[in-house]
Structures are given as C-alpha cells and as structure tokens.
Amino acid sequence: MKRLKNAYAGRDALVILGGPSIIENRVPLERIDRRRVTVFLESKALTPYFVKANLMPDFYLMFYLEKCKSNAFQHVVFQSFLADIDLTDLIRDEYQDEYRYLKENFRMFFEAFRPDRGVHKRFRYKTDVFLRDSPLELLSRFPETACLALEDNFQSYKESFCRLNPVYTCGIRPAAGDFDLQDYYALDESGPLPRVKDYSFLNSSAIALFPVLNFMGFDKVFFLGMDMSMLGSMEYAACYTFKSMAHYRKFFKKARRAFSGNFKENKRPFMRPPHEFAALEKILKYQGMNFVNIYEPFEYSLPVDGIPNISFKEFLNGTC
C-alpha cells in the first residue's frame, strides 16, 4: 500500500457500490470515462450485469475476501441457513436451482463456526472454496484490475484467491479511543505496513475505504449506487430474486438475527440500520476531500445528506 501514497493526487475517484438503483434506472455504466475518473468497485457489485457493461475497474475492493465468495443472492441463501428459513416459496423460479444446489452441497461450502456467539455466527464459508458466479470467480474477467485488501484477512483466505490480479494490502489496528475524524482518515504509517484504524461503529467496507482513498491522494470522490439499503447488489438484489417485496419482508423479519448480533431495523423498510446513516454523516464531514453522490430516484434508496446529490447525466456532463 505504501506504493499508492498520493499516487492519485488531484484525481477524481468513482466508487461503484452496486445498489439496485443502478439497474432500476438503467444507468449506462459503459459511458463512464476512465480517463476522467479512477473506478473502484465494491466487492459484491462484481456481477454478470457489471461484466456486460464492459467497464474495467481500476481497483476492486476486497478488504474482506470472504465477502467476495458469494453474490448477493447466495449470501441471502447463506443467511437462510443461519436462521433455518426455507426459501422455496419465497424466491423466483429462476433461482430455485441455485438454492437447491447450495442446500444439497452445504457441507462442501460451509462449516460450523461459533454458534455460542449468536445465530449470525452459526456457520461460515470454508476458507479454501468460493461459489460459482461469485465475484471472486468473475474477477478473472478483469486480470488487470488491482485489488485492495487487508493484509491479515488476505493471508487467511489467500489459498482460495488464485488470481493473477495485483493486490495492495494495508494493515488494521484498533482505534485508540472515541471516534476522531482526522485520526480515522490518517493511516498509521509507524510500521512496515500502513494501517487503518478500526472504529467499531463503522461497517466493514467503511473501515478501510475512506482512509485508503485519502491516502491515495484523491481530490474528489463520486459514489454510484450508494442506496443504503439491505436489498443486496445489482441483479442479485432482493427486488429481483424474491417473488415480491412482500415475500422478501417475510424473509427479512425471520432472518434479522442472522444479519448481525445487534441488528436494529430502520423505520424505513429495508434500509440499513440507523447507526450506519449516523456513521456516514460523520465520515462525510471530512474537509480533505470533496464527496458527491450520483443519485437516481428509486423506491428503496435515499439521497445522501450533507453532500451534493447529482444525476448520472450531470456526472457525465461534468457539472459538479
């Protein structure tokens, strides 16, 4: 990661987070000009839909490699195993075969973990396998895309990586105290490997993404598909894999304990927990970079408070 320090000073970054608003609004990803922006792709946003857009990302966000072992639908299946939920009557016909395959081959892909710590820890993916049509499998389509990873996590799952892509790693250490914005954005360079600080209230992606973008020297960061929902990514989002949103609601209510140990439902249906909105609001107050959200209206997404929200057309025209 040291090689990337200020390597992109003055450049603009585009982070594609994969919210289903991209598909719902038919956002033409192929029109993104990589000469103008450096493209980052969130782990589960790498799907067949993205591959067909013929947009090569410069960087793939692989901070937690286990998240790359399954697409968003496969992750829902995993959550159904955690919570003992039968999905047969809830999901669309075209996903039944995949569900049966994972169910019949459960022991091939999953193993017992720490059930004493809660339903969400009952099982885990085996370290040496990944699922077909997973982001990790699709990464082979982009051999020149560099991956950003956390060193210890990458070493734990390295045997299942098996890709030629260049990988840049940084370390991670516990934060020293309560959240401090300047401290959060500054990587610890006291050791041989730059390290991000783990403020526990942040979700796993935000722990590293924002400080690493700052470390690389970007001046402006655009976000696309930052829906802040729990529907999943791209064509594997729940609105496309479940028979209806009413069917997803049934799953959502029963599976809450499988989401996290302290999951708290948002009052707005299917949006991320309130503490994640609060965390994002704190993060985006940083004055060292300019943040812009590319927002296209969708029933299950919200504009981001505290930063400009522009349309994809305005982004293409460079009006912000």
Buried (B, 14 or more C-beta within 10 A) or exposed (E): BEEBBEEBEEBBBBBBBBBBBBBBBEBEBEEBEEEEBBBBBBBBBBBBBBEEBEBEBBBBBBBBBBBBBBBBBBBBBBBBBBBEBEBEEBBEEEBEEBBEBBBEEEEEBBEEBEEEEBBBBBBBBBBEBBBEBBBBBBBEEBEEBBBBBBBEBBEBBBEBBEBEBEBBBBBBEEBEEEBEBEBBBBBBBEEEBBBBBBBEBBBBBBBBBBBBBBBBBBEBBBBBBBBBBBBBBBBBBBBBBBEEBEBBBBBBEBBBBBBBEEEEBBEEBBBBBEBBBEBBEBBBEBEEBBBBBBBBEBEBBBEBEEBBBBBBEBBBEEEB
